[in-house]
C-alpha cells in the first residue's frame, strides 16, 4: 500500500527544512504560551499577597456525625534533600468557627501516624474530596467504638488551638505526612464548623518571573523560526500564477473575475475559491474511522495554525505601514487554509475517501481545494478592525453554524447547583446524517452535500477576511455546490464565461 506522501505530485511537495522550522517554531511558541500563562498566574498570586497577605478560600460549613473531622493524608516531599523548607517559604493557615454559638472548637495539625494512633478505635469522618462550584464536601466514615481523650491534652500536635471564638492555626510547610483535625474541644460527638483555609509563599514572585522570562526566551526563538520557515515555504509554493496579457502576472483566482465598474462590483463572485467535488462511489464504513486516520494531520495542523496566527500578526504590522501583504508569507497562510479544508473535506464533509496530501501547495488531482488571489494592495486602516469588529456579524453566524451548543437545563437538587448540557455542532449533525446515509444506502444525498459546501464556503470566506488576506467583505450568502457560483454578468458571445485577459479593478497590479 502506498503512503499518502507518495501520491503527492512532485511539484506540490514542500521544502523540508522550512517546514521543520515552522513546526519547531510553532511548538516553541505553544510551549511559551502555556509557560507564560502559568507565569502570569503565579505573578498575579504574588501580587495578591502583598505585605504578607494570605490567599484565602471561601468560608464553608462542614457537618460531621462522629468524634472528629480529619483531612486526607497531606504528603510533602523533601526538596533537594532539605527536610524542612526555610521558614516563611510556604505557610498554611486554617481558621475554624463553631457553627453553634458558645460551642468550643478544637483545630490541630499533626503527623499522620500520630493522628491514626489517636483515632485508631474512634469513629471519625475523613474529608475525601471538595467540589468548589457549587461547594460540596465528600466524606468517608471510619467506624470505631472508642471515645477519644480531650484533644487539647494531647502532646503530639505540631500546632493547635481551641476555644469558643474563631480559632486559627498557622504552620510552615515541612516534609512528611500530615493531617488536619477538627473536633469539639471537649471531645464530644457530632459537630458543625465553618472553615477557611489560606496559603502564602515567598516563592510566587521569583517563580513567576522565571516562568515569564522562559516564555519570552522561547518566543524570541520560536517566532523568527516560524516567520523564516513560513517565508521559505511561501517562496517555494506554487501560488498558481500565470502570464496574462502584455506580460502581466495574473493569479488563477483573478482569471475567474471580470473587469467591471463599481456599480457592478456587488455582482462579482467573492475572490476566495473553495471547491469540493463529491466522489462518485464512497465507502459505506470508512467514515467511521476517518477521524482516527486523520490524527497525523490534526497534530500538524495544530502547529500550523499557531504559525498561521503568528504570520497574520506579522503581516498585519507590514500591511499597516505598507498596505501590502508580504508576498512570501501570503501563500503560506492560504496553504494552511487549503490543508485544513482538505482534511475537513475528508473527515467531516465526507466528500471523498482519498487521503489528504501532506502539503500546503495546490494538488490538481485532489477533489477539494482552496485559492485566494494575492491582492496588489490592502487598506492600511482596516487591518486594525476588520479581523474582529467588522467580522463580528459573520463570526456570530459561523459560530451558530459550526459551533457546539451548550445551555443550562435545570437547577440541581442542591442550592446553587445547575445542570448543564452540550451537543454537537450543526456541521457534525449533518456529517452524521451523511454517514448513516452512506452506511445504509451507499449514497450521499446531493442536496445535503451542497448545503454543507455552502456552510464551509461561508466559513472560509470569513477566515480569509479575518486572516487579512483580502479586503472584500464576505457576502451574507450561502453559495452551495461543488464550484464557486458564476455570478458575474454573462457576455453576449460566450454566456457564462469571463475574459481571462482583463484584470479585476480590485487586484490590478501597480
C-alpha positions in Angstrom: 0.0 0.0 0.0 1.5 3.3 -1.0 1.9 6.1 1.6 -0.1 9.3 1.4 3.1 11.3 0.6 3.9 9.1 -2.4 0.6 10.3 -4.0 1.6 13.9 -3.9 2.8 15.2 -7.2 6.5 16.3 -7.2 5.5 20.0 -8.0 3.3 20.0 -4.9 5.8 18.8 -2.4 7.2 21.3 0.1 10.7 22.2 1.2 11.6 20.0 4.1 13.8 22.4 6.1 11.4 25.4 6.1 8.5 23.1 7.1 10.5 21.7 10.0 11.4 25.3 11.0 7.7 26.3 11.0 6.7 23.2 13.1 9.5 23.6 15.6 8.9 27.4 15.9 5.2 26.8 16.4 5.9 24.2 19.1 8.2 26.6 20.9 5.6 29.3 20.7 2.9 27.0 22.0 5.1 25.9 24.9 5.9 29.5 25.6 2.2 30.4 25.7 1.5 27.7 28.3 4.5 28.7 30.4 3.6 32.4 30.0 0.0 31.8 31.2 1.4 29.9 34.2 4.0 32.6 34.9 1.3 35.3 34.7 -0.9 33.4 37.0 1.9 32.9 39.6 2.9 36.5 39.3 -0.7 37.6 39.9 -0.8 35.4 43.0 2.4 37.1 44.2 0.7 40.5 43.7 -2.4 39.4 45.6 -0.3 38.5 48.7 1.5 41.8 49.1 2.5 42.8 52.6 2.3 39.2 53.7 -1.4 38.7 52.9 -2.7 35.1 52.6 -4.5 33.7 49.6 -7.8 32.5 51.1 -10.6 30.3 50.2 -14.3 31.0 50.9 -15.6 30.1 54.4 -17.7 26.9 54.2 -19.7 24.8 56.7 -18.8 21.2 57.4 -21.0 18.9 59.4 -19.9 15.5 60.8 -21.7 12.9 62.9 -18.7 11.5 64.7 -16.0 12.4 67.1 -13.6 14.2 64.7 -13.3 15.5 61.2 -9.9 14.8 59.6 -8.3 15.7 56.2 -7.0 13.1 53.9 -3.2 12.4 54.0 -1.2 15.6 53.1 2.1 14.4 51.8 5.0 16.9 51.5 8.2 15.6 49.8 11.7 16.7 50.6 13.1 19.5 48.3 16.7 18.9 47.2 17.4 16.9 50.3 16.2 19.5 52.7 14.0 18.1 55.4 12.3 21.4 56.0 11.9 24.4 53.8 13.1 27.8 55.1 10.7 29.5 57.4 8.1 31.5 55.5 8.7 29.9 52.1 5.3 28.2 52.3 2.8 28.7 55.1 -0.7 27.3 55.7 -3.4 28.8 57.8 -6.7 27.3 59.0 -9.5 29.2 60.7 -12.4 27.4 62.4 -15.6 28.8 64.0 -18.1 26.6 65.7 -21.5 26.7 63.9 -23.3 26.6 67.3 -22.9 29.7 69.4 -20.9 29.1 72.6 -19.6 25.7 71.4 -15.8 25.4 71.9 -14.0 24.1 68.8 -10.5 22.5 68.5 -8.3 22.5 65.4 -4.8 21.0 65.1 -2.3 19.6 62.7 0.0 16.6 63.4 1.9 13.8 61.8 -0.4 11.3 60.1 0.9 8.4 62.2 0.1 10.2 65.5 -3.4 11.1 64.3 -4.0 7.5 63.2 -2.9 6.3 66.7 -5.1 8.8 68.5 -8.2 7.9 66.4 -7.4 4.2 65.8 -10.5 2.9 67.6 -12.6 6.1 67.4 -15.4 6.7 64.9 -14.4 9.7 62.9 -15.1 11.3 59.5 -12.5 11.7 56.8 -12.8 14.5 54.3 -12.2 12.8 50.9 -12.8 15.5 48.3 -14.1 19.0 47.8 -16.1 20.4 44.9 -16.0 24.2 44.7 -18.7 25.2 42.1 -21.1 24.6 43.7 -19.5 23.7 47.0 -19.9 20.1 48.1 -17.8 18.1 50.6 -17.4 14.3 50.2 -16.8 12.3 53.3 -15.8 8.8 54.3 -17.0 7.4 57.6 -14.3 5.4 59.6 -16.1 3.2 62.2 -14.9 2.7 65.8 -16.3 2.1 69.3 -13.8 4.0 71.4 -14.0 7.5 72.9 -11.1 9.9 72.4 -9.5 11.9 75.1 -9.7 15.7 75.1 -7.7 16.7 72.1 -6.1 19.8 73.7 -4.4 17.5 76.3 -2.5 15.5 73.6 1.2 16.4 73.2 1.7 15.3 69.6 0.2 18.3 67.8 2.6 20.4 65.7 0.3 23.3 66.4 -3.3 23.6 67.7 -5.9 26.0 69.1 -9.2 25.7 70.9 -11.9 28.0 72.2 -15.4 29.4 71.7 -14.3 32.2 69.3 -12.8 31.8 65.9 -9.6 29.7 66.2 -6.6 30.0 63.9 -3.5 27.9 63.4 -0.6 28.7 61.1 2.2 26.3 60.2 5.1 26.4 57.8 5.2 23.5 55.3 7.5 20.7 56.3 8.3 17.4 54.7 6.3 14.3 55.8 2.7 13.1 56.0 0.4 15.4 57.8 -3.3 15.5 58.8 -5.6 18.4 60.0 -8.1 17.5 62.7 -11.3 19.4 63.8 -13.2 18.3 66.9 -15.3 19.6 69.7 -12.9 20.9 72.4 -14.4 18.6 75.0 -14.0 15.5 72.7 -17.8 15.0 72.4 -19.6 13.5 69.4 -21.1 15.4 66.4 -20.1 18.8 65.4 -20.6 21.6 62.8 -17.8 24.0 62.0 -17.1 26.8 59.5 -13.7 26.5 58.0 -11.5 28.8 55.9 -8.1 27.8 54.5 -5.3 30.1 53.4 -1.8 29.8 51.8 1.2 32.1 51.5 4.5 31.6 49.8 7.6 33.8 49.1 8.3 31.7 46.0 5.4 33.1 43.9 7.3 36.2 42.8 10.6 34.5 41.7 8.8 31.6 40.1 6.5 33.9 38.2 9.4 36.0 36.9 11.4 32.9 36.0 8.4 31.4 34.0 7.8 34.7 32.2 11.5 35.1 31.3 11.5 31.5 30.0 8.4 32.1 27.9 10.0 35.3 26.5 13.1 33.4 25.5 11.1 30.7 23.8 9.2 33.4 21.9 12.4 35.1 20.8 13.5 31.8 19.3 10.1 30.4 18.1 8.7 33.5 16.3 11.7 34.1 14.0 11.7 30.3 13.2 8.1 30.5 12.2 8.5 33.6 10.1 11.6 32.5 8.3 10.2 29.0 7.7 6.9 30.3 6.5 8.7 32.7 4.1 10.7 29.8 2.8 7.7 27.7 2.3 5.8 30.5 0.7 8.5 31.2 -1.8 8.7 27.5 -2.7 5.0 27.0 -3.1 3.3 27.4 -6.5 1.0 30.4 -6.0 -0.9 29.5 -9.2 0.4 32.4 -11.1 0.2 32.6 -14.9 1.1 35.2 -17.6 -1.8 37.5 -18.6 -1.9 39.9 -21.5 1.1 42.2 -22.1 3.3 40.0 -19.9 1.3 40.9 -16.8 1.3 38.4 -13.9 -2.2 37.4 -13.1 -3.4 34.9 -10.5 -5.6 31.9 -11.2 -8.3 33.3 -8.9 -8.2 36.6 -10.7 -8.7 35.0 -14.1 -12.2 34.0 -12.9 -13.2 37.6 -12.2 -14.4 40.1 -14.8 -13.5 43.7 -15.4 -16.4 45.8 -14.3 -17.2 49.1 -12.9 -18.1 50.0 -9.3 -21.8 49.7 -10.0 -21.5 46.1 -10.9 -19.0 45.1 -8.3 -21.6 43.7 -5.9 -22.5 41.0 -8.5 -18.9 39.7 -8.6 -18.0 36.3 -7.1 -16.0 36.6 -3.9 -12.3 36.3 -4.6 -11.8 33.2 -2.5 -12.3 30.0 -4.4 -13.4 27.0 -2.3 -14.2 23.8 -4.3 -15.1 20.3 -3.3 -16.2 17.6 -5.7 -18.2 14.7 -4.4 -16.6 11.3 -5.1 -19.0 9.1 -7.1 -18.5 5.9 -5.0 -17.8 6.3 -1.3 -17.2 3.5 1.2 -20.1 2.6 3.4 -18.0 2.3 6.6 -14.7 4.2 6.1 -16.3 7.4 7.5 -16.4 5.7 10.9 -12.6 5.7 11.2 -11.6 8.7 9.1 -11.1 10.8 12.3 -8.6 8.3 13.5 -6.8 8.1 10.2 -6.5 11.9 10.1 -4.9 12.2 13.5 -1.4 12.9 11.9 -3.0 15.7 10.0 -4.6 17.1 13.2 -1.3 17.2 15.1 0.4 19.0 12.2 -2.5 21.4 11.7 -2.5 22.5 15.4 1.1 23.7 15.0 0.4 25.1 11.5 -2.4 27.2 12.9 -0.2 28.5 15.7 2.2 29.5 13.0 -0.6 31.0 10.9 -1.7 33.4 13.6 1.9 34.5 14.1 2.3 35.1 10.4 -1.1 37.0 10.4 0.1 39.3 13.2 3.4 40.0 11.4 1.6 40.5 8.1 -0.8 42.9 9.8 2.1 45.1 11.0 3.5 45.1 7.5 0.1 46.0 6.0 -0.3 48.8 8.5 2.8 50.6 7.2 3.0 49.5 3.6 -0.5 48.4 2.5 0.8 45.1 1.2 0.6 41.6 2.4 4.2 40.1 2.2 4.3 38.1 -0.9 6.3 35.2 0.6 4.0 34.8 3.6 0.7 35.0 1.7 1.0 31.5 0.1 1.8 30.0 3.5 -1.4 31.4 5.1 -3.5 30.3 2.1 -1.8 26.9 2.2 -2.8 26.4 5.9 -6.4 27.1 4.9 -6.1 24.8 1.9 -4.6 22.0 4.1 -7.4 22.5 6.7 -10.1 22.4 4.1 -8.8 19.1 2.5 -8.7 17.4 5.9 -12.2 18.7 6.7 -13.5 17.6 3.3 -12.1 14.1 4.1 -13.2 13.8 7.8 -16.3 15.9 8.4 -17.7 16.7 5.0 -17.1 13.1 4.0 -16.9 14.1 0.4 -14.0 11.8 -0.6 -12.2 8.6 0.6 -8.9 9.8 -0.9 -6.5 10.5 1.9 -5.5 14.2 2.1 -1.9 15.0 0.9 0.6 16.4 3.4 1.3 19.6 1.6 0.3 23.3 1.6 0.5 23.5 -2.2 -2.3 23.1 -4.7 -2.8 19.5 -5.8 -4.9 19.4 -9.0 -5.8 15.7 -8.6 -7.4 16.1 -5.1 -11.1 16.8 -5.2 -11.0 19.6 -2.6 -9.0 22.9 -3.0 -8.9 26.4 -1.8 -7.4 29.5 -3.5 -7.1 33.2 -2.7 -5.6 35.6 -5.2 -2.9 37.8 -3.8 -4.1 41.4 -3.7 -1.9 44.2 -5.1 -2.8 46.5 -2.2 -4.8 46.3 1.1 -6.3 49.1 3.1 -3.9 50.0 5.9 -6.5 51.2 8.4 -8.9 48.2 8.0 -6.2 45.9 9.3 -6.9 47.2 12.8 -10.6 46.5 12.9 -11.7 44.1 10.2 -10.5 40.9 11.8 -12.6 41.3 15.0 -15.0 44.3 14.8 -16.2 44.3 11.2 -16.2 40.5 11.0 -18.2 40.1 14.2 -21.6 39.6 12.5 -20.1 36.8 10.4 -18.3 35.3 13.3 -21.6 35.0 15.2 -23.3 33.4 12.2 -20.4 31.0 11.7 -20.4 30.1 15.4 -24.1 29.2 15.1 -23.4 27.1 12.0 -20.3 25.3 13.1 -20.0 25.7 16.9 -21.3 23.2 19.5 -24.3 24.3 21.6 -24.5 24.4 25.4 -27.1 25.6 27.9 -28.4 25.2 31.4 -31.1 22.6 31.5 -32.5 22.9 35.1 -31.4 23.8 38.6 -29.9 20.9 40.5 -31.1 19.5 43.9 -28.5 21.4 46.0 -28.6 25.2 46.4 -26.6 26.9 43.7 -26.2 23.7 41.6 -27.1 23.7 38.0 -27.2 21.0 35.3 -25.6 21.9 32.0 -25.7 20.1 28.7 -24.0 20.4 25.4 -24.2 18.9 22.0 -22.5 18.7 18.6 -22.4 21.5 16.0 -24.8 21.7 13.0 -21.9 20.5 10.8 -21.3 17.5 13.0 -25.0 16.6 12.9 -25.1 16.9 9.1 -21.9 14.8 8.8 -23.6 12.1 11.0 -26.7 12.1 8.8 -24.5 11.8 5.7 -22.5 9.0 7.3 -25.7 7.0 8.1 -26.9 7.6 4.6 -23.7 6.1 3.2 -23.9 3.2 5.7 -27.4 2.1 4.7 -27.8 3.3 1.1 -24.2 3.8 -0.2 -25.3 7.3 -1.4 -24.5 10.8 -0.2 -27.6 12.9 -0.6 -26.6 15.6 -3.1 -28.7 18.5 -1.5 -27.1 17.7 1.8 -23.7 17.8 0.3 -24.4 21.1 -1.4 -25.7 22.6 1.8 -22.5 21.5 3.7 -20.4 23.1 1.0 -22.3 26.3 1.4 -21.6 26.4 5.1 -18.0 25.7 4.5 -17.7 28.3 1.8 -19.1 30.9 4.1 -16.7 29.9 6.9 -13.6 30.1 4.7 -14.6 33.4 3.2 -14.8 34.8 6.8 -11.4 33.1 7.6 -9.8 34.8 4.7 -11.1 38.1 5.8 -10.1 37.6 9.5 -6.6 36.5 8.4 -6.2 39.8 6.5 -5.9 38.0 3.1 -8.5 40.2 1.4 -10.3 43.5 2.0 -13.6 42.4 0.3 -16.2 42.0 2.9 -17.7 38.4 2.9 -21.2 38.3 1.5 -24.1 37.2 3.7 -24.8 34.4 1.3 -24.5 30.7 1.4 -23.3 29.7 -2.1 -23.9 26.0 -2.4 -22.5 23.4 -4.8 -19.1 22.0 -5.6 -17.8 25.0 -7.5 -18.0 28.7 -6.8 -21.1 30.2 -8.3 -20.8 32.2 -11.6 -22.5 35.4 -10.5 -20.8 37.8 -13.0 -22.8 39.2 -15.9 -22.9 36.9 -18.9 -21.4 38.2 -22.2 -23.4 38.1 -25.5 -20.8 36.0 -27.2 -19.9 33.4 -24.6 -22.6 33.2 -21.9 -21.3 32.4 -18.5 -17.6 32.8 -19.4 -15.2 35.6 -18.4 -12.4 37.2 -20.4 -9.3 35.9 -18.6 -7.1 38.5 -20.0 -8.7 41.5 -18.4 -7.7 42.2 -14.8 -10.1 42.9 -12.0 -10.1 46.6 -10.8 -9.6 45.3 -7.2 -6.5 43.2 -8.0 -4.9 45.4 -10.6 -1.1 45.4 -10.1 0.8 48.7 -9.6 
